[in-house]
Amino acid sequence: MIRLRFPVVATLCIVLLSAMVQTSQASAQEPDSKVSTNFQANDFGLWSNSSLYGQIYNGSTELAKWTQLWCTGWDDPTCANYSQLYEDLILRTCKIDTDRSCIDSLQVNNSNGQLEKLTYYGESKSKIIAPFTFKATKLTPETKIPGGGGMSIWKSASANSDGTARYFASHVLLRYRSTCPEGHPRSDCTIELSDFKGSVYPVKIESGGVCREFTLTSGECVNSLNFTGAERVGLTLRLDKNLTGWIFGRMQNADFSVDSLDADNNKIRVEGDVTLVPELKASVPKVDVAKDVVLEKYLKDFYTVGLSGNGNPGGGSANWGGTTSTNYADFLAAPNTDLLAANFDKFKLFSAFEKYLVPFSPAANNNGVNILRETNSIFWNFAANAYAGNNACSADKTKLHGLVVTNAPIYEQGPPAFVDGSLNYRVAGIHTNVDGSLFKGRYTYIVRSETARCYYGFSSAPVEAKVEVVSADNSNQVATVLVNEKDGFIKLQADNFTFSSPTIRIKLAQGAAITPSKPVQPVAVKATKLPKQITLTCIKGKTVKKVVGTSPKCPAGFKKK
């Protein structure tokens, strides 16, 4: 079966190795040389085309000796032999009831606050990838791979506040990966669904001008707009049941449901309010690094500890290409070094640079493969990955377990960890906004009821939950919490907590199951035989009396007749 296994990345993986560190070319340190990093909230990215690509390793680990492949489809003879192939499929809209692996519907709230079902307007120009059936191998069962096209555009019946037409773009992408080991027969090839992600954002449609992002098949230009911050979005998808694991993302007040369509497909709905996520950057002059014990240790460890253990803090001891520094002395001598956050443990990177982090808005970029749009840092997006822990309750790969969303700049991509009887989830971010006000965190965790009960060994009786927000110094924060259970899912929400590195701690409790008492059976009562009643007739002159009893006697002056 297809399993989600790898987290979503921001850029297209054309080769297997990506740069851990980028260092500008120079031979000696300059007075203004800096070490920098950033945490972009828009790292989900947008793919401009559906595509099929890969490599042949040619028996070498050297990138220069690999052969790059670009394929029109799985049956393209150019790609008959490969070491790895990736297929990035942008899901198209569902046209008829029997369509599968497609976008069922999109809803956005109108000026009255009610969710409105939008009308499909058009699709971006893109390579069209036909559906394909991957034949069974020794390691992989027969797999039906859907087709892919371009991003879809949806129109609202209501207008923007300035009276212009209101449009939204929907980008939902599935990535399949097939691997064929070098020197092995084709029967050893595997295929899996490795990435799943989606986003919705407002756009404007223009008949002319510069198409900064993409063009519709009609020839119209599509350029993105910013969310106002008041939008609520609901996206419904028809997807293969082999999409399993956890959904995580950027939204708030979320709702989530999974309903069976047929034996092989689910209808998945994700709904939530858009959310502001501060995007952070930091830049420190290298001459000042030695003044910060924490930062200096982190950077030195980068060049000595490397990627051992859990991959922290970095991998600077390896030469990742170009002019990348290979030791700490080279690093200090190089003019500028950028640590790419996507390749690090973000929590440790955040801790090292925390005091230097400030909000920023990344510049828009379109390299013909990926689109990064400039935003006001308000988003509505999600992705999915498989659970990588060792708890069997979350590791069950037969279902989607739930959804985790937050407005925290740094968060764990997966479900809360079950530790010492609590479900713990870490987030991190700056303490204050640009204007000096406190940045308030928001977090929603929706988990399948049976998954939550599995953690604790609970029965199907109602569950009580307690949500705590614990600061880095172990002090408890006061936060607004919401807990409810509906349609087979438990929803837990914590709002208005502060940063920089709090842990959301969830404790579930369940009272002893009430055993219904047995109904009281009626006790059979044995009938009692009453004494025989005797009637006696008594007379006195012309007066006659009847006396009844077990031993009747005539009154004085009367005689028995």
C-alpha positions as CSV (number, residue, x, y, z in Angstrom):
1,M,0.0,0.0,0.0
2,I,1.1,3.6,-0.6
3,R,2.3,5.3,2.6
4,L,3.2,8.9,3.4
5,R,6.8,8.8,4.6
6,F,8.6,12.1,4.1
7,P,7.8,15.6,5.2
8,V,6.9,18.3,2.7
9,V,9.8,20.4,1.5
10,A,9.7,23.8,-0.1
11,T,11.7,23.1,-3.2
12,L,11.6,20.5,-5.9
13,C,13.8,17.5,-5.2
14,I,15.4,17.0,-8.6
15,V,18.5,15.5,-6.9
16,L,18.8,13.6,-3.7
17,L,21.2,16.0,-2.0
18,S,20.3,19.6,-1.2
19,A,22.5,22.4,0.1
20,M,22.7,22.5,3.9
21,V,24.6,25.8,3.9
22,Q,25.0,28.5,1.2
23,T,28.2,30.6,1.4
24,S,29.0,33.4,-1.0
25,Q,32.3,33.1,-2.8
26,A,35.3,35.0,-1.2
27,S,38.6,34.0,0.2
28,A,38.9,36.3,3.2
29,Q,36.5,37.6,5.8
30,E,35.0,41.0,5.2
31,P,34.0,43.4,8.0
32,D,30.3,43.0,7.3
33,S,30.3,39.2,6.9
34,K,27.3,37.6,8.5
35,V,25.7,34.3,9.3
36,S,21.9,34.2,8.6
37,T,18.9,32.0,8.7
38,N,15.1,32.4,8.3
39,F,11.9,30.6,9.1
40,Q,9.4,31.0,6.2
41,A,5.8,30.1,7.0
42,N,5.1,29.7,3.2
43,D,7.5,26.8,2.9
44,F,4.7,24.6,1.5
45,G,5.3,26.3,-1.9
46,L,3.3,26.1,-5.1
47,W,4.2,23.8,-8.1
48,S,3.7,25.6,-11.4
49,N,3.3,22.3,-13.3
50,S,2.4,18.6,-12.9
51,S,5.6,16.8,-13.9
52,L,7.4,13.4,-13.9
53,Y,11.2,13.5,-13.5
54,G,14.1,11.6,-12.0
55,Q,17.6,10.3,-12.3
56,I,19.8,7.4,-13.3
57,Y,22.7,7.1,-10.9
58,N,24.9,5.2,-13.4
59,G,26.4,3.3,-10.5
60,S,28.0,6.5,-9.1
61,T,27.4,8.7,-6.0
62,E,28.7,11.7,-7.8
63,L,26.0,14.1,-8.9
64,A,27.9,15.1,-12.0
65,K,27.7,11.5,-13.3
66,W,24.0,11.1,-12.9
67,T,21.6,11.4,-15.8
68,Q,18.7,13.7,-15.3
69,L,15.3,12.5,-16.7
70,W,12.2,14.4,-17.7
71,C,9.3,12.3,-18.8
72,T,6.0,12.9,-20.5
73,G,4.4,10.0,-18.7
74,W,5.2,6.6,-17.1
75,D,5.2,4.9,-20.5
76,D,7.7,7.4,-21.9
77,P,10.6,5.3,-23.3
78,T,13.0,8.0,-22.2
79,C,12.3,6.9,-18.6
80,A,12.1,3.2,-19.2
81,N,15.2,2.8,-17.0
82,Y,15.7,4.9,-13.9
83,S,17.1,4.8,-10.4
84,Q,14.4,7.1,-9.0
85,L,11.4,8.8,-10.5
86,Y,9.2,11.5,-8.9
87,E,5.7,12.4,-10.1
88,D,4.3,15.7,-8.8
89,L,0.6,15.7,-9.6
90,I,-1.5,18.9,-9.2
91,L,-5.1,17.6,-8.6
92,R,-7.7,18.7,-11.0
93,T,-11.4,19.5,-10.2
94,C,-13.9,16.6,-10.0
95,K,-16.2,16.8,-13.0
96,I,-18.5,13.9,-12.4
97,D,-19.6,11.8,-9.4
98,T,-17.3,8.9,-10.3
99,D,-14.1,11.0,-10.5
100,R,-11.5,10.2,-7.9
101,S,-8.3,11.9,-6.7
102,C,-9.6,15.3,-7.4
103,I,-10.9,18.5,-5.8
104,D,-14.6,18.0,-4.9
105,S,-15.5,21.5,-3.8
106,L,-14.2,24.8,-2.3
107,Q,-16.0,27.1,0.1
108,V,-15.1,30.5,1.4
109,N,-17.2,32.7,3.7
110,N,-19.1,35.7,2.3
111,S,-19.7,39.1,3.8
112,N,-22.4,37.6,6.0
113,G,-19.9,35.1,7.5
114,Q,-21.6,32.1,5.9
115,L,-19.6,29.5,3.9
116,E,-20.4,29.9,0.2
117,K,-19.7,27.1,-2.3
118,L,-17.6,28.6,-5.1
119,T,-17.9,27.9,-8.8
120,Y,-15.1,26.3,-10.8
121,Y,-13.7,29.0,-13.2
122,G,-10.6,27.5,-14.9
123,E,-7.3,25.8,-14.8
124,S,-3.7,27.0,-15.2
125,K,-1.7,26.0,-18.2
126,S,0.3,22.9,-17.3
127,K,1.6,19.6,-18.5
128,I,-1.1,17.0,-18.4
129,I,0.0,13.8,-16.8
130,A,-2.2,10.8,-17.7
131,P,-3.4,8.3,-15.1
132,F,-1.2,5.1,-14.9
133,T,-1.4,1.7,-13.3
134,F,1.9,0.7,-11.7
135,K,2.1,-3.1,-12.0
136,A,2.7,-5.2,-8.9
137,T,6.3,-6.0,-8.1
138,K,7.7,-8.2,-5.3
139,L,7.7,-5.3,-2.9
140,T,4.7,-3.2,-4.1
141,P,1.1,-4.2,-5.0
142,E,-0.5,-2.9,-8.1
143,T,-1.0,0.8,-7.7
144,K,-3.4,3.1,-9.6
145,I,-1.8,6.5,-10.0
146,P,-4.1,9.4,-10.8
147,G,-3.6,12.0,-13.5
148,G,-2.5,15.6,-12.9
149,G,-3.0,19.0,-14.4
150,G,-2.8,22.6,-13.3
151,M,-4.0,24.7,-10.4
152,S,-7.7,25.4,-10.3
153,I,-9.4,28.8,-10.0
154,W,-12.8,29.2,-8.3
155,K,-15.1,32.2,-8.4
156,S,-17.3,33.5,-5.6
157,A,-20.9,34.8,-6.1
158,S,-20.0,37.7,-3.8
159,A,-17.5,40.5,-4.7
160,N,-14.5,42.0,-2.9
161,S,-15.0,45.0,-0.8
162,D,-13.9,47.2,-3.7
163,G,-16.5,45.7,-6.0
164,T,-14.1,43.5,-8.1
165,A,-14.8,39.9,-8.8
166,R,-13.7,37.5,-6.0
167,Y,-11.5,34.6,-7.1
168,F,-9.5,31.9,-5.2
169,A,-6.8,29.5,-6.3
170,S,-6.5,26.0,-5.1
171,H,-3.3,24.0,-5.2
172,V,-3.4,20.4,-4.0
173,L,-0.4,18.2,-4.9
174,L,0.4,14.5,-4.5
175,R,4.0,13.3,-5.0
176,Y,4.7,9.7,-5.9
177,R,8.2,8.3,-5.7
178,S,9.4,5.1,-7.4
179,T,12.8,3.6,-6.7
180,C,14.6,0.9,-8.6
181,P,17.8,-0.3,-6.8
182,E,21.0,-0.3,-8.9
183,G,21.7,-3.7,-10.3
184,H,18.4,-5.2,-9.2
185,P,15.7,-6.6,-11.5
186,R,12.7,-4.4,-12.3
187,S,10.6,-6.6,-10.1
188,D,12.4,-5.0,-7.1
189,C,11.1,-1.5,-8.0
190,T,8.8,0.2,-5.4
191,I,6.3,3.1,-5.5
192,E,4.9,5.1,-2.7
193,L,2.9,8.3,-2.1
194,S,5.6,10.4,-0.3
195,D,4.1,14.0,-0.1
196,F,0.7,15.5,0.1
197,K,0.0,19.3,0.5
198,G,-2.6,21.9,-0.3
199,S,-3.3,25.6,-0.1
200,V,-6.0,28.1,-1.0
201,Y,-5.4,31.8,-1.5
202,P,-7.1,34.8,-3.1
203,V,-6.1,35.9,-6.6
204,K,-7.1,38.4,-9.3
205,I,-7.8,37.6,-12.9
206,E,-6.4,40.0,-15.6
207,S,-6.9,39.8,-19.3
208,G,-3.4,41.3,-20.0
209,G,-0.3,42.6,-18.2
210,V,2.4,40.6,-16.5
211,C,1.6,37.1,-15.4
212,R,3.8,36.9,-12.2
213,E,2.5,33.5,-11.2
214,F,0.7,31.6,-13.9
215,T,-1.6,31.8,-16.9
216,L,-5.0,30.1,-17.4
217,T,-5.8,27.9,-20.4
218,S,-8.0,30.8,-21.5
219,G,-5.0,33.0,-21.7
220,E,-5.9,35.2,-18.7
221,C,-3.2,36.1,-16.1
222,V,-3.5,35.0,-12.5
223,N,-1.7,37.0,-9.8
224,S,-2.1,36.5,-6.1
225,L,-3.7,38.8,-3.5
226,N,-3.4,38.9,0.3
227,F,-6.0,37.5,2.6
228,T,-7.8,40.1,4.6
229,G,-7.6,37.9,7.7
230,A,-11.3,37.4,8.1
231,E,-11.7,34.5,5.7
232,R,-12.8,30.9,6.5
233,V,-12.0,28.2,4.0
234,G,-13.4,24.7,3.5
235,L,-11.8,22.3,1.0
236,T,-13.2,18.9,0.2
237,L,-11.1,16.3,-1.6
238,R,-11.7,12.8,-3.0
239,L,-8.6,10.8,-2.3
240,D,-7.3,7.2,-2.2
241,K,-7.6,5.6,1.2
242,N,-3.9,4.9,1.1
243,L,-3.4,8.5,2.1
244,T,-2.7,7.8,5.7
245,G,-1.0,9.5,8.6
246,W,-1.5,13.1,9.9
247,I,-2.5,16.4,8.4
248,F,-0.7,19.5,9.7
249,G,-0.8,23.1,8.6
250,R,-1.5,26.8,9.0
251,M,-5.0,27.7,10.0
252,Q,-7.1,28.1,13.2
253,N,-10.4,27.0,14.6
254,A,-10.1,24.0,12.3
255,D,-12.6,21.2,11.6
256,F,-11.7,18.0,9.9
257,S,-13.7,15.0,8.7
258,V,-13.1,11.7,6.8
259,D,-16.0,9.9,5.2
260,S,-15.8,6.7,3.1
261,L,-16.8,7.2,-0.6
262,D,-16.3,3.6,-1.7
263,A,-14.0,0.6,-0.9
264,D,-10.9,2.5,-2.1
265,N,-11.5,6.2,-1.6
266,N,-12.4,8.7,1.1
267,K,-13.9,12.2,1.1
268,I,-11.7,14.4,3.2
269,R,-12.8,17.8,4.3
270,V,-10.5,20.4,5.9
271,E,-12.0,23.7,7.2
272,G,-10.6,26.6,9.2
273,D,-10.0,30.3,9.5
274,V,-6.9,31.8,7.9
275,T,-4.1,32.7,10.3
276,L,-1.3,35.1,10.7
277,V,2.1,33.4,11.0
278,P,5.1,35.7,11.7
279,E,7.9,34.8,9.3
280,L,11.2,35.2,11.0
281,K,14.8,36.0,10.0
282,A,18.0,36.6,11.8
283,S,21.4,37.9,10.7
284,V,24.5,38.1,13.0
285,P,27.9,39.6,12.1
286,K,30.5,36.9,12.3
287,V,32.7,39.1,14.4
288,D,30.0,39.1,17.1
289,V,29.4,35.3,17.2
290,A,32.1,34.8,19.9
291,K,30.2,37.2,22.1
292,D,27.2,34.7,22.3
293,V,28.1,31.5,24.0
294,V,24.9,29.7,22.8
295,L,25.2,30.7,19.2
296,E,29.0,30.1,19.0
297,K,28.6,26.5,20.4
298,Y,25.8,25.8,17.9
299,L,27.9,26.9,15.0
300,K,31.1,25.1,16.2
301,D,29.1,21.9,16.7
302,F,27.9,22.3,13.1
303,Y,31.4,21.6,11.9
304,T,32.3,19.0,14.5
305,V,29.2,17.0,15.5
306,G,27.6,17.2,12.1
307,L,24.6,15.1,11.2
308,S,25.1,12.3,13.8
309,G,22.3,11.1,16.0
310,N,19.1,13.0,15.4
311,G,20.6,15.2,12.7
312,N,21.5,18.1,15.0
313,P,22.7,20.6,14.9
314,G,24.0,20.4,11.3
315,G,26.3,18.9,8.7
316,G,29.0,21.4,8.1
317,S,31.7,18.9,8.2
318,A,30.6,17.7,4.8
319,N,31.2,19.7,1.6
320,W,27.7,20.1,0.2
321,G,28.9,21.7,-3.1
322,G,30.0,25.0,-4.3
323,T,32.1,27.0,-1.8
324,T,30.5,25.6,1.3
325,S,32.9,25.9,4.3
326,T,34.2,22.6,5.6
327,N,35.5,23.7,9.0
328,Y,34.8,26.4,11.5
329,A,37.8,28.5,10.5
330,D,36.7,28.6,6.9
331,F,33.2,29.5,8.1
332,L,34.5,32.6,10.0
333,A,36.7,33.6,7.0
334,A,33.9,33.4,4.5
335,P,31.9,36.6,4.0
336,N,28.3,35.4,4.3
337,T,26.8,32.1,5.3
338,D,23.1,31.3,5.1
339,L,21.8,28.3,7.1
340,L,18.8,26.8,5.3
341,A,16.3,26.1,8.0
342,A,14.5,23.4,6.0
343,N,17.5,21.2,6.5
344,F,17.9,21.6,10.3
345,D,16.2,20.7,13.5
346,K,14.2,24.0,13.6
347,F,13.8,24.1,17.3
348,K,17.6,24.0,17.9
349,L,18.2,26.5,15.1
350,F,15.5,28.7,16.6
351,S,17.1,28.5,20.1
352,A,20.5,29.4,18.7
353,F,19.2,32.5,16.9
354,E,16.2,33.4,19.1
355,K,17.4,36.8,20.4
356,Y,18.1,38.0,16.9
357,L,14.9,36.9,15.1
358,V,12.7,39.6,13.6
359,P,9.5,39.3,11.4
360,F,9.9,39.7,7.7
361,S,8.1,39.1,4.4
362,P,10.0,36.9,1.9
363,A,10.3,38.2,-1.6
364,A,8.1,36.6,-4.3
365,N,9.9,34.1,-6.6
366,N,8.9,32.1,-9.6
367,N,11.7,29.9,-11.1
368,G,9.5,28.1,-13.6
369,V,9.1,25.1,-11.3
370,N,8.1,26.6,-7.9
371,I,6.2,29.7,-7.1
372,L,6.6,31.6,-3.8
373,R,4.2,34.5,-3.5
374,E,4.8,37.6,-1.5
375,T,2.2,37.8,1.3
376,N,1.2,39.6,4.4
377,S,2.0,36.4,6.2
378,I,-1.7,35.3,6.5
379,F,-2.1,31.7,5.2
380,W,-4.4,28.8,4.8
381,N,-2.5,25.7,3.9
382,F,-1.9,22.1,5.0
383,A,0.3,19.0,4.3
384,A,0.6,15.5,5.5
385,N,3.3,13.1,6.6
386,A,3.4,9.7,8.2
387,Y,4.0,9.3,11.9
388,A,7.7,8.6,12.5
389,G,7.5,7.7,16.2
390,N,7.2,4.3,17.8
391,N,3.7,4.5,19.4
392,A,1.5,1.9,17.7
393,C,-1.6,4.0,18.2
394,S,-0.4,6.7,15.8
395,A,1.7,4.3,13.7
396,D,-1.4,2.5,12.4
397,K,-1.1,3.0,8.7
398,T,-4.6,2.1,7.7
399,K,-6.2,5.5,8.3
400,L,-5.9,9.2,8.6
401,H,-5.6,9.8,12.3
402,G,-6.2,13.5,12.5
403,L,-5.1,17.1,12.0
404,V,-2.8,19.4,13.9
405,V,-2.7,23.2,13.0
406,T,-1.2,26.2,14.6
407,N,-0.1,29.8,13.9
408,A,3.3,29.1,15.5
409,P,6.3,29.9,13.2
410,I,8.0,26.7,14.3
411,Y,6.1,23.5,15.1
412,E,6.3,19.8,15.0
413,Q,5.2,18.2,11.7
414,G,3.1,15.4,13.1
415,P,1.0,14.4,16.1
416,P,1.6,15.2,19.7
417,A,4.1,12.8,21.4
418,F,2.7,10.6,24.1
419,V,5.0,11.1,27.1
420,D,4.3,10.2,30.8
421,G,0.6,10.0,30.3
422,S,0.3,13.3,28.3
423,L,0.1,14.2,24.7
424,N,2.8,16.8,24.3
425,Y,3.2,19.2,21.3
426,R,6.0,21.7,20.9
427,V,5.8,25.1,19.2
428,A,8.1,28.1,19.1
429,G,8.0,31.7,18.0
430,I,8.8,35.3,18.9
431,H,7.3,36.7,22.1
432,T,6.1,40.0,20.7
433,N,4.8,41.4,17.4
434,V,6.4,44.2,15.5
435,D,4.3,46.7,17.3
436,G,5.4,45.4,20.7
437,S,2.2,43.6,21.5
438,L,2.2,40.0,22.7
439,F,2.0,37.4,20.0
440,K,-0.8,35.0,20.9
441,G,-0.5,31.4,19.9
442,R,-3.4,29.3,18.6
443,Y,-3.4,25.5,18.3
444,T,-6.0,23.0,17.2
445,Y,-5.6,19.2,17.5
446,I,-8.3,16.9,16.1
447,V,-7.7,13.2,16.6
448,R,-9.7,10.2,15.7
449,S,-11.5,9.1,18.9
450,E,-10.2,5.5,18.6
451,T,-6.6,6.7,18.3
452,A,-6.9,8.9,21.4
453,R,-8.5,6.1,23.4
454,C,-5.8,3.7,22.2
455,Y,-3.1,5.8,23.9
456,Y,-4.8,5.3,27.3
457,G,-6.5,2.0,26.8
458,F,-9.9,3.7,27.3
459,S,-13.3,2.2,26.6
460,S,-15.8,3.9,24.3
461,A,-17.2,5.8,27.3
462,P,-17.0,9.6,27.2
463,V,-13.5,11.1,27.6
464,E,-12.6,14.2,29.6
465,A,-9.6,16.2,28.5
466,K,-7.5,18.9,30.1
467,V,-5.3,21.1,27.9
468,E,-2.4,22.9,29.5
469,V,0.2,25.3,28.0
470,V,3.6,24.9,29.8
471,S,6.2,27.6,29.2
472,A,9.9,26.8,28.7
473,D,10.5,27.5,32.4
474,N,7.8,24.8,33.3
475,S,5.3,27.5,34.5
476,N,1.7,27.0,33.5
477,Q,0.0,29.6,31.2
478,V,-3.6,30.6,31.3
479,A,-5.1,29.8,27.9
480,T,-8.5,29.6,26.5
481,V,-9.3,25.9,25.8
482,L,-12.0,24.0,24.0
483,V,-12.7,20.3,24.1
484,N,-15.4,18.4,22.4
485,E,-16.1,15.0,20.7
486,K,-18.2,14.7,17.5
487,D,-18.5,12.3,14.6
488,G,-15.7,10.0,15.8
489,F,-13.1,12.7,16.4
490,I,-12.0,14.5,19.5
491,K,-11.2,18.2,19.1
492,L,-8.9,20.0,21.5
493,Q,-8.0,23.7,21.1
494,A,-5.8,26.1,23.0
495,D,-5.8,29.8,22.2
496,N,-4.1,33.0,23.5
497,F,-0.9,31.4,24.9
498,T,2.4,33.2,24.6
499,F,5.9,32.2,23.3
500,S,8.8,31.6,22.9
501,S,8.9,27.8,23.3
502,P,5.8,26.5,25.0
503,T,4.6,22.9,25.1
504,I,0.9,22.2,24.7
505,R,0.1,19.3,27.1
506,I,-3.1,17.3,26.7
507,K,-4.2,14.9,29.4
508,L,-7.2,12.7,28.9
509,A,-9.3,11.1,31.7
510,Q,-12.1,8.6,31.8
511,G,-14.1,7.6,34.8
512,A,-14.8,3.9,35.6
513,A,-17.3,2.5,33.2
514,I,-20.7,2.3,34.6
515,T,-22.0,-1.3,34.6
516,P,-25.8,-1.2,34.3
517,S,-27.5,-2.8,37.3
518,K,-29.5,-5.9,36.6
519,P,-33.3,-5.3,36.6
520,V,-35.1,-6.4,39.7
521,Q,-37.0,-9.5,39.0
522,P,-40.4,-9.8,40.5
523,V,-40.6,-12.3,43.4
524,A,-43.2,-14.9,43.0
525,V,-45.6,-14.7,46.0
526,K,-47.2,-18.0,47.1
527,A,-50.9,-17.7,47.5
528,T,-52.1,-18.0,51.1
529,K,-55.2,-20.1,51.8
530,L,-57.8,-18.1,53.7
531,P,-59.8,-19.7,56.5
532,K,-63.3,-20.8,55.5
533,Q,-66.0,-18.2,56.2
534,I,-69.2,-19.4,57.9
535,T,-72.6,-17.6,57.8
536,L,-74.8,-18.0,60.8
537,T,-78.5,-16.9,60.8
538,C,-79.8,-15.6,64.1
539,I,-83.5,-14.7,65.0
540,K,-85.2,-12.8,67.9
541,G,-88.9,-12.8,67.4
542,K,-89.5,-11.5,63.9
543,T,-86.0,-10.0,63.7
544,V,-83.4,-12.0,61.6
545,K,-79.5,-11.3,61.6
546,K,-76.8,-13.0,59.6
547,V,-73.4,-13.2,61.3
548,V,-70.3,-14.1,59.1
549,G,-67.0,-15.3,60.5
550,T,-64.8,-18.3,61.0
551,S,-66.6,-19.1,64.3
552,P,-69.7,-16.9,64.3
553,K,-71.9,-16.5,67.4
554,C,-75.4,-15.0,67.7
555,P,-75.6,-11.7,69.6
556,A,-77.2,-11.8,73.1
557,G,-81.0,-12.3,72.9
558,F,-80.8,-14.0,69.5
559,K,-81.0,-17.6,68.9
560,K,-79.5,-19.7,66.1
561,K,-82.1,-20.6,63.6
